[in-house]
């Protein structure tokens, strides 16, 4: 049973996340010739205040850039 886990910063539209789920499912199915019913995809949205790059959270970076 293939399991794909994706972590993203929060803020994407539900329809974009649904499209991502579909595209990943199709890619796994095609790449591994896997049974479509056995494929699992998990998307985790992480608050921007809890995601850091270079010791700066995405929320801090957004504030600095005026977002």
PQR file with spaces between the fields and no chain letter, atoms N, CA, C, O and H, PARSE charges and radii, in Angstrom:
ATOM       1  N    UNK     1       0.856   -1.173    0.000 -0.4000 1.5000
ATOM       2  CA   UNK     1       0.000    0.000    0.000 -0.0000 2.0000
ATOM       3  C    UNK     1       0.902    1.236    0.000  0.5500 1.7000
ATOM       4  O    UNK     1       1.509    1.545    1.026 -0.5500 1.4000
ATOM       5  N    UNK     2       1.003    1.938   -1.107 -0.4000 1.5000
ATOM       6  CA   UNK     2       1.796    3.173   -1.135 -0.0000 2.0000
ATOM       7  C    UNK     2       1.155    4.259   -0.272  0.5500 1.7000
ATOM       8  O    UNK     2      -0.059    4.464   -0.293 -0.5500 1.4000
ATOM       9  H    UNK     2       0.510    1.688   -1.940  0.4000 1.0000
ATOM      10  N    UNK     3       2.005    4.946    0.484 -0.4000 1.5000
ATOM      11  CA   UNK     3       1.565    6.069    1.307 -0.0000 2.0000
ATOM      12  C    UNK     3       2.460    7.259    0.999  0.5500 1.7000
ATOM      13  O    UNK     3       3.681    7.180    1.140 -0.5500 1.4000
ATOM      14  H    UNK     3       2.991    4.780    0.502  0.4000 1.0000
ATOM      15  N    UNK     4       1.853    8.359    0.578 -0.4000 1.5000
ATOM      16  CA   UNK     4       2.577    9.593    0.286 -0.0000 2.0000
ATOM      17  C    UNK     4       2.133   10.633    1.305  0.5500 1.7000
ATOM      18  O    UNK     4       0.937   10.862    1.490 -0.5500 1.4000
ATOM      19  H    UNK     4       0.862    8.423    0.463  0.4000 1.0000
ATOM      20  N    UNK     5       3.103   11.261    1.967 -0.4000 1.5000
ATOM      21  CA   UNK     5       2.804   12.320    2.929 -0.0000 2.0000
ATOM      22  C    UNK     5       3.403   13.625    2.418  0.5500 1.7000
ATOM      23  O    UNK     5       4.573   13.675    2.039 -0.5500 1.4000
ATOM      24  H    UNK     5       4.075   11.075    1.817  0.4000 1.0000
ATOM      25  N    UNK     6       2.595   14.676    2.412 -0.4000 1.5000
ATOM      26  CA   UNK     6       3.015   15.981    1.913 -0.0000 2.0000
ATOM      27  C    UNK     6       2.756   17.010    3.000  0.5500 1.7000
ATOM      28  O    UNK     6       1.649   17.100    3.532 -0.5500 1.4000
ATOM      29  H    UNK     6       1.644   14.635    2.720  0.4000 1.0000
ATOM      30  N    UNK     7       3.780   17.785    3.324 -0.4000 1.5000
ATOM      31  CA   UNK     7       3.624   18.890    4.273 -0.0000 2.0000
ATOM      32  C    UNK     7       3.735   20.195    3.509  0.5500 1.7000
ATOM      33  O    UNK     7       4.670   20.403    2.736 -0.5500 1.4000
ATOM      34  H    UNK     7       4.678   17.712    2.891  0.4000 1.0000
ATOM      35  N    UNK     8       2.765   21.071    3.738 -0.4000 1.5000
ATOM      36  CA   UNK     8       2.717   22.371    3.075 -0.0000 2.0000
ATOM      37  C    UNK     8       2.416   23.444    4.104  0.5500 1.7000
ATOM      38  O    UNK     8       1.769   23.185    5.119 -0.5500 1.4000
ATOM      39  H    UNK     8       2.006   20.902    4.366  0.4000 1.0000
ATOM      40  N    UNK     9       2.890   24.646    3.831 -0.4000 1.5000
ATOM      41  CA   UNK     9       2.458   25.753    4.681 -0.0000 2.0000
ATOM      42  C    UNK     9       0.990   26.026    4.376  0.5500 1.7000
ATOM      43  O    UNK     9       0.533   25.842    3.249 -0.5500 1.4000
ATOM      44  H    UNK     9       3.415   24.856    3.007  0.4000 1.0000
ATOM      45  N    UNK    10       0.266   26.465    5.387 -0.4000 1.5000
ATOM      46  CA   UNK    10      -1.168   26.693    5.230 -0.0000 2.0000
ATOM      47  C    UNK    10      -1.438   27.842    4.262  0.5500 1.7000
ATOM      48  O    UNK    10      -0.564   28.664    3.985 -0.5500 1.4000
ATOM      49  H    UNK    10       0.637   26.615    6.303  0.4000 1.0000
ATOM      50  N    UNK    11      -2.666   27.876    3.760 -0.4000 1.5000
ATOM      51  CA   UNK    11      -3.082   29.022    2.969 -0.0000 2.0000
ATOM      52  C    UNK    11      -3.513   28.717    1.549  0.5500 1.7000
ATOM      53  O    UNK    11      -3.862   29.631    0.801 -0.5500 1.4000
ATOM      54  H    UNK    11      -3.376   27.208    3.986  0.4000 1.0000
ATOM      55  N    UNK    12      -3.497   27.459    1.168 -0.4000 1.5000
ATOM      56  CA   UNK    12      -3.920   27.132   -0.195 -0.0000 2.0000
ATOM      57  C    UNK    12      -5.429   26.902   -0.253  0.5500 1.7000
ATOM      58  O    UNK    12      -6.059   26.536    0.739 -0.5500 1.4000
ATOM      59  H    UNK    12      -3.214   26.717    1.776  0.4000 1.0000
ATOM      60  N    UNK    13      -5.983   27.124   -1.432 -0.4000 1.5000
ATOM      61  CA   UNK    13      -7.421   26.944   -1.622 -0.0000 2.0000
ATOM      62  C    UNK    13      -7.765   25.453   -1.590  0.5500 1.7000
ATOM      63  O    UNK    13      -6.974   24.634   -2.057 -0.5500 1.4000
ATOM      64  H    UNK    13      -5.471   27.421   -2.238  0.4000 1.0000
ATOM      65  N    UNK    14      -8.923   25.090   -1.050 -0.4000 1.5000
ATOM      66  CA   UNK    14      -9.326   23.680   -1.003 -0.0000 2.0000
ATOM      67  C    UNK    14      -9.298   23.008   -2.376  0.5500 1.7000
ATOM      68  O    UNK    14      -8.902   21.849   -2.493 -0.5500 1.4000
ATOM      69  H    UNK    14      -9.566   25.755   -0.670  0.4000 1.0000
ATOM      70  N    UNK    15      -9.712   23.724   -3.398 -0.4000 1.5000
ATOM      71  CA   UNK    15      -9.714   23.107   -4.734 -0.0000 2.0000
ATOM      72  C    UNK    15      -8.296   22.844   -5.235  0.5500 1.7000
ATOM      73  O    UNK    15      -8.081   21.897   -5.992 -0.5500 1.4000
ATOM      74  H    UNK    15     -10.034   24.666   -3.303  0.4000 1.0000
ATOM      75  N    UNK    16      -7.324   23.665   -4.828 -0.4000 1.5000
ATOM      76  CA   UNK    16      -5.932   23.418   -5.205 -0.0000 2.0000
ATOM      77  C    UNK    16      -5.386   22.191   -4.476  0.5500 1.7000
ATOM      78  O    UNK    16      -4.640   21.401   -5.054 -0.5500 1.4000
ATOM      79  H    UNK    16      -7.499   24.434   -4.214  0.4000 1.0000
ATOM      80  N    UNK    17      -5.759   22.037   -3.217 -0.4000 1.5000
ATOM      81  CA   UNK    17      -5.338   20.855   -2.465 -0.0000 2.0000
ATOM      82  C    UNK    17      -5.971   19.592   -3.044  0.5500 1.7000
ATOM      83  O    UNK    17      -5.322   18.549   -3.122 -0.5500 1.4000
ATOM      84  H    UNK    17      -6.366   22.678   -2.748  0.4000 1.0000
ATOM      85  N    UNK    18      -7.212   19.684   -3.443 -0.4000 1.5000
ATOM      86  CA   UNK    18      -7.888   18.527   -4.055 -0.0000 2.0000
ATOM      87  C    UNK    18      -7.210   18.138   -5.356  0.5500 1.7000
ATOM      88  O    UNK    18      -7.042   16.954   -5.648 -0.5500 1.4000
ATOM      89  H    UNK    18      -7.740   20.531   -3.381  0.4000 1.0000
ATOM      90  N    UNK    19      -6.818   19.149   -6.145 -0.4000 1.5000
ATOM      91  CA   UNK    19      -6.102   18.886   -7.399 -0.0000 2.0000
ATOM      92  C    UNK    19      -4.761   18.206   -7.107  0.5500 1.7000
ATOM      93  O    UNK    19      -4.377   17.268   -7.805 -0.5500 1.4000
ATOM      94  H    UNK    19      -6.955   20.111   -5.908  0.4000 1.0000
ATOM      95  N    UNK    20      -4.058   18.671   -6.091 -0.4000 1.5000
ATOM      96  CA   UNK    20      -2.791   18.051   -5.696 -0.0000 2.0000
ATOM      97  C    UNK    20      -3.003   16.587   -5.331  0.5500 1.7000
ATOM      98  O    UNK    20      -2.261   15.719   -5.790 -0.5500 1.4000
ATOM      99  H    UNK    20      -4.370   19.433   -5.524  0.4000 1.0000
ATOM     100  N    UNK    21      -4.012   16.307   -4.509 -0.4000 1.5000
ATOM     101  CA   UNK    21      -4.308   14.925   -4.131 -0.0000 2.0000
ATOM     102  C    UNK    21      -4.524   14.054   -5.361  0.5500 1.7000
ATOM     103  O    UNK    21      -3.995   12.946   -5.446 -0.5500 1.4000
ATOM     104  H    UNK    21      -4.615   17.011   -4.136  0.4000 1.0000
ATOM     105  N    UNK    22      -5.296   14.553   -6.301 -0.4000 1.5000
ATOM     106  CA   UNK    22      -5.583   13.798   -7.521 -0.0000 2.0000
ATOM     107  C    UNK    22      -4.313   13.545   -8.326  0.5500 1.7000
ATOM     108  O    UNK    22      -4.066   12.422   -8.766 -0.5500 1.4000
ATOM     109  H    UNK    22      -5.726   15.453   -6.232  0.4000 1.0000
ATOM     110  N    UNK    23      -3.508   14.591   -8.518 -0.4000 1.5000
ATOM     111  CA   UNK    23      -2.301   14.462   -9.335 -0.0000 2.0000
ATOM     112  C    UNK    23      -1.300   13.494   -8.702  0.5500 1.7000
ATOM     113  O    UNK    23      -0.680   12.696   -9.405 -0.5500 1.4000
ATOM     114  H    UNK    23      -3.709   15.504   -8.161  0.4000 1.0000
ATOM     115  N    UNK    24      -1.145   13.560   -7.390 -0.4000 1.5000
ATOM     116  CA   UNK    24      -0.226   12.650   -6.706 -0.0000 2.0000
ATOM     117  C    UNK    24      -0.744   11.218   -6.809  0.5500 1.7000
ATOM     118  O    UNK    24       0.025   10.294   -7.075 -0.5500 1.4000
ATOM     119  H    UNK    24      -1.649   14.208   -6.819  0.4000 1.0000
ATOM     120  N    UNK    25      -2.032   11.037   -6.601 -0.4000 1.5000
ATOM     121  CA   UNK    25      -2.636    9.704   -6.721 -0.0000 2.0000
ATOM     122  C    UNK    25      -2.379    9.125   -8.108  0.5500 1.7000
ATOM     123  O    UNK    25      -1.979    7.968   -8.237 -0.5500 1.4000
ATOM     124  H    UNK    25      -2.657   11.787   -6.385  0.4000 1.0000
ATOM     125  N    UNK    26      -2.606    9.923   -9.135 -0.4000 1.5000
ATOM     126  CA   UNK    26      -2.388    9.453  -10.506 -0.0000 2.0000
ATOM     127  C    UNK    26      -0.919    9.114  -10.752  0.5500 1.7000
ATOM     128  O    UNK    26      -0.612    8.110  -11.395 -0.5500 1.4000
ATOM     129  H    UNK    26      -2.930   10.863   -9.030  0.4000 1.0000
ATOM     130  N    UNK    27      -0.013    9.949  -10.243 -0.4000 1.5000
ATOM     131  CA   UNK    27       1.419    9.713  -10.441 -0.0000 2.0000
ATOM     132  C    UNK    27       1.863    8.407   -9.781  0.5500 1.7000
ATOM     133  O    UNK    27       2.634    7.645  -10.364 -0.5500 1.4000
ATOM     134  H    UNK    27      -0.263   10.765   -9.720  0.4000 1.0000
ATOM     135  N    UNK    28       1.381    8.155   -8.582 -0.4000 1.5000
ATOM     136  CA   UNK    28       1.734    6.913   -7.890 -0.0000 2.0000
ATOM     137  C    UNK    28       1.147    5.724   -8.636  0.5500 1.7000
ATOM     138  O    UNK    28       1.829    4.720   -8.847 -0.5500 1.4000
ATOM     139  H    UNK    28       0.755    8.774   -8.108  0.4000 1.0000
ATOM     140  N    UNK    29      -0.092    5.832   -9.027 -0.4000 1.5000
ATOM     141  CA   UNK    29      -0.737    4.738   -9.764 -0.0000 2.0000
ATOM     142  C    UNK    29       0.031    4.417  -11.035  0.5500 1.7000
ATOM     143  O    UNK    29       0.309    3.252  -11.317 -0.5500 1.4000
ATOM     144  H    UNK    29      -0.646    6.647   -8.856  0.4000 1.0000
ATOM     145  N    UNK    30       0.375    5.442  -11.803 -0.4000 1.5000
ATOM     146  CA   UNK    30       1.066    5.233  -13.073 -0.0000 2.0000
ATOM     147  C    UNK    30       2.504    4.757  -12.879  0.5500 1.7000
ATOM     148  O    UNK    30       2.984    3.910  -13.633 -0.5500 1.4000
ATOM     149  H    UNK    30       0.149    6.389  -11.574  0.4000 1.0000
ATOM     150  N    UNK    31       3.188    5.294  -11.881 -0.4000 1.5000
ATOM     151  CA   UNK    31       4.599    4.956  -11.660 -0.0000 2.0000
ATOM     152  C    UNK    31       4.788    3.545  -11.113  0.5500 1.7000
ATOM     153  O    UNK    31       5.734    2.851  -11.484 -0.5500 1.4000
ATOM     154  H    UNK    31       2.798    5.983  -11.269  0.4000 1.0000
ATOM     155  N    UNK    32       3.895    3.130  -10.239 -0.4000 1.5000
ATOM     156  CA   UNK    32       4.057    1.849   -9.555 -0.0000 2.0000
ATOM     157  C    UNK    32       3.083    0.781  -10.030  0.5500 1.7000
ATOM     158  O    UNK    32       3.124   -0.356   -9.559 -0.5500 1.4000
ATOM     159  H    UNK    32       3.126    3.695   -9.938  0.4000 1.0000
ATOM     160  N    UNK    33       2.215    1.141  -10.954 -0.4000 1.5000
ATOM     161  CA   UNK    33       1.159    0.232  -11.393 -0.0000 2.0000
ATOM     162  C    UNK    33       0.403   -0.304  -10.172  0.5500 1.7000
ATOM     163  O    UNK    33       0.086   -1.490  -10.080 -0.5500 1.4000
ATOM     164  H    UNK    33       2.182    2.064  -11.337  0.4000 1.0000
ATOM     165  N    UNK    34       0.128    0.608   -9.245 -0.4000 1.5000
ATOM     166  CA   UNK    34      -0.516    0.245   -7.980 -0.0000 2.0000
ATOM     167  C    UNK    34      -2.030    0.195   -8.132  0.5500 1.7000
ATOM     168  O    UNK    34      -2.616    0.887   -8.963 -0.5500 1.4000
ATOM     169  H    UNK    34       0.385    1.572   -9.320  0.4000 1.0000
ATOM     170  N    UNK    35      -2.634   -0.630   -7.317 -0.4000 1.5000
ATOM     171  CA   UNK    35      -4.086   -0.677   -7.240 -0.0000 2.0000
ATOM     172  C    UNK    35      -4.564    0.686   -6.735  0.5500 1.7000
ATOM     173  O    UNK    35      -4.161    1.102   -5.649 -0.5500 1.4000
ATOM     174  H    UNK    35      -2.157   -1.192   -6.642  0.4000 1.0000
ATOM     175  N    UNK    36      -5.409    1.390   -7.486 -0.4000 1.5000
ATOM     176  CA   UNK    36      -5.845    2.726   -7.077 -0.0000 2.0000
ATOM     177  C    UNK    36      -6.465    2.768   -5.683  0.5500 1.7000
ATOM     178  O    UNK    36      -6.329    3.766   -4.975 -0.5500 1.4000
ATOM     179  H    UNK    36      -5.737    1.052   -8.369  0.4000 1.0000
ATOM     180  N    UNK    37      -7.142    1.696   -5.283 -0.4000 1.5000
ATOM     181  CA   UNK    37      -7.782    1.673   -3.965 -0.0000 2.0000
ATOM     182  C    UNK    37      -6.782    1.519   -2.822  0.5500 1.7000
ATOM     183  O    UNK    37      -7.124    1.735   -1.660 -0.5500 1.4000
ATOM     184  H    UNK    37      -7.252    0.885   -5.858  0.4000 1.0000
ATOM     185  N    UNK    38      -5.541    1.145   -3.155 -0.4000 1.5000
ATOM     186  CA   UNK    38      -4.542    0.932   -2.100 -0.0000 2.0000
ATOM     187  C    UNK    38      -3.674    2.163   -1.846  0.5500 1.7000
ATOM     188  O    UNK    38      -2.893    2.177   -0.895 -0.5500 1.4000
ATOM     189  H    UNK    38      -5.262    0.970   -4.099  0.4000 1.0000
ATOM     190  N    UNK    39      -3.797    3.183   -2.671 -0.4000 1.5000
ATOM     191  CA   UNK    39      -2.943    4.371   -2.569 -0.0000 2.0000
ATOM     192  C    UNK    39      -3.495    5.309   -1.507  0.5500 1.7000
ATOM     193  O    UNK    39      -4.688    5.611   -1.482 -0.5500 1.4000
ATOM     194  H    UNK    39      -4.432    3.172   -3.444  0.4000 1.0000
ATOM     195  N    UNK    40      -2.610    5.763   -0.634 -0.4000 1.5000
ATOM     196  CA   UNK    40      -2.975    6.718    0.414 -0.0000 2.0000
ATOM     197  C    UNK    40      -2.152    7.985    0.224  0.5500 1.7000
ATOM     198  O    UNK    40      -0.943    7.919    0.003 -0.5500 1.4000
ATOM     199  H    UNK    40      -1.641    5.518   -0.654  0.4000 1.0000
ATOM     200  N    UNK    41      -2.806    9.135    0.309 -0.4000 1.5000
ATOM     201  CA   UNK    41      -2.127   10.428    0.219 -0.0000 2.0000
ATOM     202  C    UNK    41      -2.599   11.276    1.396  0.5500 1.7000
ATOM     203  O    UNK    41      -3.799   11.451    1.606 -0.5500 1.4000
ATOM     204  H    UNK    41      -3.788    9.189    0.488  0.4000 1.0000
ATOM     205  N    UNK    42      -1.646   11.797    2.155 -0.4000 1.5000
ATOM     206  CA   UNK    42      -1.953   12.646    3.305 -0.0000 2.0000
ATOM     207  C    UNK    42      -1.329   14.007    3.069  0.5500 1.7000
ATOM     208  O    UNK    42      -0.138   14.109    2.777 -0.5500 1.4000
ATOM     209  H    UNK    42      -0.671   11.655    1.984  0.4000 1.0000
ATOM     210  N    UNK    43      -2.131   15.050    3.193 -0.4000 1.5000
ATOM     211  CA   UNK    43      -1.627   16.420    3.101 -0.0000 2.0000
ATOM     212  C    UNK    43      -1.770   17.056    4.474  0.5500 1.7000
ATOM     213  O    UNK    43      -2.854   17.080    5.057 -0.5500 1.4000
ATOM     214  H    UNK    43      -3.099   14.967    3.430  0.4000 1.0000
ATOM     215  N    UNK    44      -0.665   17.566    4.972 -0.4000 1.5000
ATOM     216  CA   UNK    44      -0.673   18.267    6.262 -0.0000 2.0000
ATOM     217  C    UNK    44      -0.380   19.733    6.005  0.5500 1.7000
ATOM     218  O    UNK    44       0.628   20.078    5.388 -0.5500 1.4000
ATOM     219  H    UNK    44       0.215   17.547    4.498  0.4000 1.0000
ATOM     220  N    UNK    45      -1.261   20.581    6.478 -0.4000 1.5000
ATOM     221  CA   UNK    45      -1.031   22.023    6.373 -0.0000 2.0000
ATOM     222  C    UNK    45      -0.471   22.513    7.707  0.5500 1.7000
ATOM     223  O    UNK    45      -1.079   22.326    8.761 -0.5500 1.4000
ATOM     224  H    UNK    45      -2.079   20.300    6.978  0.4000 1.0000
ATOM     225  N    UNK    46       0.685   23.135    7.636 -0.4000 1.5000
ATOM     226  CA   UNK    46       1.381   23.616    8.827 -0.0000 2.0000
ATOM     227  C    UNK    46       1.193   25.128    8.927  0.5500 1.7000
ATOM     228  O    UNK    46       1.400   25.841    7.945 -0.5500 1.4000
ATOM     229  H    UNK    46       1.179   23.287    6.780  0.4000 1.0000
ATOM     230  N    UNK    47       0.804   25.624   10.101 -0.4000 1.5000
ATOM     231  CA   UNK    47       0.692   27.078   10.255 -0.0000 2.0000
ATOM     232  C    UNK    47       2.029   27.758    9.930  0.5500 1.7000
ATOM     233  O    UNK    47       3.097   27.251   10.271 -0.5500 1.4000
ATOM     234  H    UNK    47       0.636   25.045   10.899  0.4000 1.0000
ATOM     235  N    UNK    48       1.944   28.902    9.273 -0.4000 1.5000
ATOM     236  CA   UNK    48       3.157   29.607    8.856 -0.0000 2.0000
ATOM     237  C    UNK    48       3.996   30.052   10.047  0.5500 1.7000
ATOM     238  O    UNK    48       5.196   30.291    9.905 -0.5500 1.4000
ATOM     239  H    UNK    48       1.076   29.313    8.996  0.4000 1.0000
ATOM     240  N    UNK    49       3.384   30.164   11.206 -0.4000 1.5000
ATOM     241  CA   UNK    49       4.130   30.531   12.415 -0.0000 2.0000
ATOM     242  C    UNK    49       4.936   29.356   12.970  0.5500 1.7000
ATOM     243  O    UNK    49       5.776   29.549   13.850 -0.5500 1.4000
ATOM     244  H    UNK    49       2.410   29.970   11.321  0.4000 1.0000
ATOM     245  N    UNK    50       4.696   28.147   12.472 -0.4000 1.5000
ATOM     246  CA   UNK    50       5.399   26.957   12.944 -0.0000 2.0000
ATOM     247  C    UNK    50       6.326   26.359   11.893  0.5500 1.7000
ATOM     248  O    UNK    50       6.859   25.267   12.087 -0.5500 1.4000
ATOM     249  H    UNK    50       4.014   27.989   11.757  0.4000 1.0000
ATOM     250  N    UNK    51       6.522   27.063   10.784 -0.4000 1.5000
ATOM     251  CA   UNK    51       7.393   26.587    9.702 -0.0000 2.0000
ATOM     252  C    UNK    51       8.513   27.601    9.557  0.5500 1.7000
ATOM     253  O    UNK    51       8.264   28.773    9.278 -0.5500 1.4000
ATOM     254  H    UNK    51       6.089   27.950   10.626  0.4000 1.0000
ATOM     255  N    UNK    52       9.749   27.150    9.745 -0.4000 1.5000
ATOM     256  CA   UNK    52      10.885   28.074    9.681 -0.0000 2.0000
ATOM     257  C    UNK    52      11.849   27.669    8.573  0.5500 1.7000
ATOM     258  O    UNK    52      12.025   26.488    8.275 -0.5500 1.4000
ATOM     259  H    UNK    52       9.952   26.198    9.971  0.4000 1.0000
ATOM     260  N    UNK    53      12.455   28.663    7.983 -0.4000 1.5000
ATOM     261  CA   UNK    53      13.518   28.480    6.998 -0.0000 2.0000
ATOM     262  C    UNK    53      14.602   29.492    7.341  0.5500 1.7000
ATOM     263  O    UNK    53      14.355   30.698    7.362 -0.5500 1.4000
ATOM     264  H    UNK    53      12.312   29.623    8.224  0.4000 1.0000
ATOM     265  N    UNK    54      15.807   28.993    7.611 -0.4000 1.5000
ATOM     266  CA   UNK    54      16.876   29.911    7.970 -0.0000 2.0000
ATOM     267  C    UNK    54      16.625   30.625    9.285  0.5500 1.7000
ATOM     268  O    UNK    54      16.998   31.790    9.429 -0.5500 1.4000
ATOM     269  H    UNK    54      16.008   28.013    7.594  0.4000 1.0000
ATOM     270  N    UNK    55      16.000   29.955   10.254 -0.4000 1.5000
ATOM     271  CA   UNK    55      15.709   30.485   11.588 -0.0000 2.0000
ATOM     272  C    UNK    55      14.718   31.645   11.570  0.5500 1.7000
ATOM     273  O    UNK    55      14.673   32.436   12.512 -0.5500 1.4000
ATOM     274  H    UNK    55      15.697   29.009   10.137  0.4000 1.0000
ATOM     275  N    UNK    56      13.937   31.749   10.521 -0.4000 1.5000
ATOM     276  CA   UNK    56      12.884   32.764   10.428 -0.0000 2.0000
ATOM     277  C    UNK    56      11.608   32.034   10.039  0.5500 1.7000
ATOM     278  O    UNK    56      11.593   31.287    9.061 -0.5500 1.4000
ATOM     279  H    UNK    56      13.973   31.106    9.756  0.4000 1.0000
ATOM     280  N    UNK    57      10.536   32.246   10.798 -0.4000 1.5000
ATOM     281  CA   UNK    57       9.289   31.579   10.422 -0.0000 2.0000
ATOM     282  C    UNK    57       8.727   32.222    9.156  0.5500 1.7000
ATOM     283  O    UNK    57       9.039   33.366    8.827 -0.5500 1.4000
ATOM     284  H    UNK    57      10.549   32.853   11.592  0.4000 1.0000
ATOM     285  N    UNK    58       7.906   31.469    8.471 -0.4000 1.5000
ATOM     286  CA   UNK    58       7.272   32.021    7.273 -0.0000 2.0000
ATOM     287  C    UNK    58       6.394   33.210    7.633  0.5500 1.7000
ATOM     288  O    UNK    58       6.296   34.165    6.863 -0.5500 1.4000
ATOM     289  H    UNK    58       7.653   30.540    8.739  0.4000 1.0000
ATOM     290  N    UNK    59       5.757   33.158    8.798 -0.4000 1.5000
ATOM     291  CA   UNK    59       4.924   34.283    9.243 -0.0000 2.0000
ATOM     292  C    UNK    59       5.776   35.528    9.471  0.5500 1.7000
ATOM     293  O    UNK    59       5.367   36.630    9.105 -0.5500 1.4000
ATOM     294  H    UNK    59       5.837   32.383    9.424  0.4000 1.0000
ATOM     295  N    UNK    60       6.955   35.365   10.071 -0.4000 1.5000
ATOM     296  CA   UNK    60       7.861   36.501   10.278 -0.0000 2.0000
ATOM     297  C    UNK    60       8.330   37.066    8.942  0.5500 1.7000
ATOM     298  O    UNK    60       8.391   38.281    8.756 -0.5500 1.4000
ATOM     299  H    UNK    60       7.287   34.470   10.368  0.4000 1.0000
ATOM     300  N    UNK    61       8.655   36.183    8.029 -0.4000 1.5000
ATOM     301  CA   UNK    61       9.084   36.621    6.695 -0.0000 2.0000
ATOM     302  C    UNK    61       7.957   37.369    5.987  0.5500 1.7000
ATOM     303  O    UNK    61       8.187   38.403    5.360 -0.5500 1.4000
ATOM     304  H    UNK    61       8.606   35.196    8.180  0.4000 1.0000
ATOM     305  N    UNK    62       6.738   36.839    6.093 -0.4000 1.5000
ATOM     306  CA   UNK    62       5.581   37.507    5.483 -0.0000 2.0000
ATOM     307  C    UNK    62       5.416   38.912    6.043  0.5500 1.7000
ATOM     308  O    UNK    62       5.194   39.864    5.295 -0.5500 1.4000
ATOM     309  H    UNK    62       6.552   35.999    6.602  0.4000 1.0000
ATOM     310  N    UNK    63       5.525   39.037    7.369 -0.4000 1.5000
ATOM     311  CA   UNK    63       5.357   40.351    8.012 -0.0000 2.0000
ATOM     312  C    UNK    63       6.436   41.324    7.548  0.5500 1.7000
ATOM     313  O    UNK    63       6.165   42.500    7.308 -0.5500 1.4000
ATOM     314  H    UNK    63       5.706   38.264    7.976  0.4000 1.0000
ATOM     315  N    UNK    64       7.639   40.827    7.428 -0.4000 1.5000
ATOM     316  CA   UNK    64       8.753   41.675    6.989 -0.0000 2.0000
ATOM     317  C    UNK    64       8.555   42.146    5.551  0.5500 1.7000
ATOM     318  O    UNK    64       8.919   43.268    5.198 -0.5500 1.4000
ATOM     319  H    UNK    64       7.859   39.871    7.623  0.4000 1.0000
ATOM     320  N    UNK    65       7.971   41.267    4.720 -0.4000 1.5000
ATOM     321  CA   UNK    65       7.749   41.595    3.310 -0.0000 2.0000
ATOM     322  C    UNK    65       6.417   42.306    3.086  0.5500 1.7000
ATOM     323  O    UNK    65       6.065   42.622    1.949 -0.5500 1.4000
ATOM     324  H    UNK    65       7.676   40.356    5.007  0.4000 1.0000
ATOM     325  N    UNK    66       5.684   42.556    4.153 -0.4000 1.5000
ATOM     326  CA   UNK    66       4.421   43.277    4.036 -0.0000 2.0000
ATOM     327  C    UNK    66       3.269   42.466    3.491  0.5500 1.7000
ATOM     328  O    UNK    66       2.350   43.026    2.892 -0.5500 1.4000
ATOM     329  H    UNK    66       5.970   42.300    5.077  0.4000 1.0000
ATOM     330  N    UNK    67       3.296   41.170    3.684 -0.4000 1.5000
ATOM     331  CA   UNK    67       2.211   40.298    3.200 -0.0000 2.0000
ATOM     332  C    UNK    67       1.107   40.208    4.212  0.5500 1.7000
ATOM     333  O    UNK    67       0.112   39.521    3.980 -0.5500 1.4000
ATOM     334  H    UNK    67       4.042   40.715    4.170  0.4000 1.0000
